[in-house]
Structure formats: C-alpha cells, structure tokens
Amino acid sequence: MSRTQFIEYRGRGFWAHDVSLGVFLKHLIDVAADHGAASGSQWLTEAIPTWRRVAVISDFGLNLNGKWTEAQLAAFLNLIDDTCASLDKRDGISVDEIRSWRILNDVGISTRGMDMVRIGPVVQLGRAITALVNGSLPAAPAGTWWLYGIENGPGTVRKRSDAENVERPN
C-alpha cells in the first residue's frame, strides 16, 4: 500500500499523505453525513461511500467530481471549512482513538506506526483541497507535485518522466 494518495479535480491535483487524508476524510464524512441527512442531498449521499473507500484503502486516490453544480461545490467547500474548523480545535488525535473508528464496514485507517496524528497537517490538507477546487492552489515548482498532510508541509515530490512509464492514479 502506498503512503501517498493523489487528489484530483478537473485535471489538476496534488499528493497527500495517506494517514492525514484518512483522518481528514473521516471527519469530512461525519460532517457531510449530518448535512446530507438534514438536506436530503443525493449528490452527497453518493459521494460519501467513495470517501470511505479512499479513507481506508491507500491504493485509491481521491477524484473529486468535476460535474458538481456551483451549488454543490459551494456546499462541498462549506463542509471542508466546517471540518477544518472542527479539527483545528485539537492538537492531535491518538492512535487509540483512530483505531476505534470503523469507516468502511469494519475497517479503519492505518496509522503506519504513528503514536499520534498531529492536526496541523490534516487541516493544511483540507485547505489545499479547497484551494484545488476553487482554483487558487499555486502551481508546484517545475518538475514536482505538491505533497500535503506532512509535518512542516507542504512538501514536493518529483514528477516521474514519461520515460519511467508511470501513470498518475485515477
């Protein structure tokens, strides 16, 4: 399983540390489930199962729906803001708490041996998703992708050349 997952929206994207993305998506799912139940939003009800899979299976990337309406995008960005605000009240989340989460059937997030997940990088990742969707994410330095969800981030990872015959994950 990869330690990074690609996040893509309308042909643009960046890489994220899988543990941070899993923690972020768990909290986004909680916020979205409450919102979706209250509003009867079918698009949100359809998105949540995908977010569950991406949160626990590092081999999947997060491909955000490029066909959402402006109203759906605005609602999605509000959910991210609410999620970040909720997370930002904490310094970190213990591994014991993370292990108690059952996100997809009876499966949770792999913490990759971490003792605690610091919230700063998780919130920074959420804000990067917002910037990706609203078009304000700056271009990464030449030959690199942004990497979010890491301590002292964002960082960058080298793009592989065509000669290496490696494709971006879907």
Secondary structure as UniProt FT lines:
FT   STRAND          4..9
FT   TURN            10..11
FT   STRAND          12..17
FT   HELIX           18..39
FT   HELIX           42..56
FT   TURN            58..59
FT   STRAND          62..64
FT   TURN            66..67
FT   HELIX           70..87
FT   TURN            88..89
FT   STRAND          92..94
FT   HELIX           95..100
FT   TURN            105..106
FT   TURN            112..113
FT   STRAND          116..118
FT   HELIX           119..134
FT   TURN            142..143
FT   STRAND          144..148
FT   TURN            151..152
FT   STRAND          155..158
FT   HELIX           162..164
//
